Amino acid sequence: MIPSNDSRGAARLGIVVPVSNTNLEPDMVMLRPTGVSLHFARAGGYDIDEIPDSEQMRKFADATLDEVVDGLKAALADMILYGCTSATLSHGPAYDRAFVERIEARAGVPAITAASAVVEAARDLGVTRAGFCSPYTEQLNAEAAAFLDDCGIEVVSDAYVGEDLGNYGQSALTPDDVFALGCRADSTGAEAIILSCTDMRAVEAIDALEAHLAKPVITSNQALMYTALKRLGLEGRIPGALGATAREDMRAAE
C-alpha cells in the first residue's frame, strides 16, 4: 500500500490572497497542522503601485470577491479565509460581518476575515486593552484602532512604521523590523500586542516578542489559522500568543 501524505484529509482551507501579497502563503504553510490542505486564490482590484490606503482597500474589498470565492468553492473548501486585514478594518465591524455573510452565502461554507479572526483571538485570550502596530498608513492605523475599539478592545498604545509604505514596502519589512515595531507599540497598559497585516512577516517575530515583552502577541495570519482550526474542531501548533504558553494560561483561568 502506498503511504498517505499528511498534507490532506482533515480539512481544506480556501484562502483569498491579495495579488501583491507574498507573505501570507508562506506563513500559512508554516502554521498548517497535519492533514490540513491549503488552497489559495489571488484577488486584485487595487493599484499595486499606489500606497495601500483606505481608498485602495475599499476598492479591493469588493472588486473580485465573487470570482475568487467561486474558485475556492470549486476546490470544495471547508472554510474560506479572507486574507487581507485592512480591507474590512477600514470599513468597520458592521461591514466586516456583512462581508463574511456574503462570502458564506456564495460559498455555502463558513468564512472568516483576518480582521474578525484577530478580534476572536484577542477575546479568547481575555484581552480588552492592546498595543497595536502595522505597516499601514497613519489613517488606516487610526481606522484599525476604531474597529478594535468598537469590538471591545481598546488600543492603549500604538506604533506607526514611520512612512506610508507601498505594497512591496510592507512585505519587505524583516522579522527584525517587525520586532522593533512591536516593541514600540508596547505600554504598561497593554495586555497584548496586535500586529496587523497579512503581508507583514510578523509570525516569525512572535516568539521573540513574547519573550521580550512577557505578554501575548497576536498577528493577522496566526489569528486566521487559529480561528479556522478552532471552528473546525482541529488542533495545530500555533506559535506565540495562541500557542502553548497562552493555552496554559487560559486553562488556568477556567
Secondary structure, 3 states (H helix, E strand, C coil): CCCCCCCCCCEEEEEEEECCCCCHHHHHHHHCCCCEEEEEEEECCCCCCCCCCHHHHHHHHHHCHHHHHHHHHHCCCCEEEECCHHHHHCCCHHHHHHHHHHHHHHHCCCEEEHHHHHHHHHHHCCCCEEEEECCCCHHHHHHHHHHHHHCCCEEEEEECCCCCCCHHHHHHCCHHHHHHHHHHHCCCCCCEEEECCCCCCCHHHHHHHHHHHCCCEEEHHHHHHHHHHHHCCCCCCCCHHHCHHHHHHHHHHC
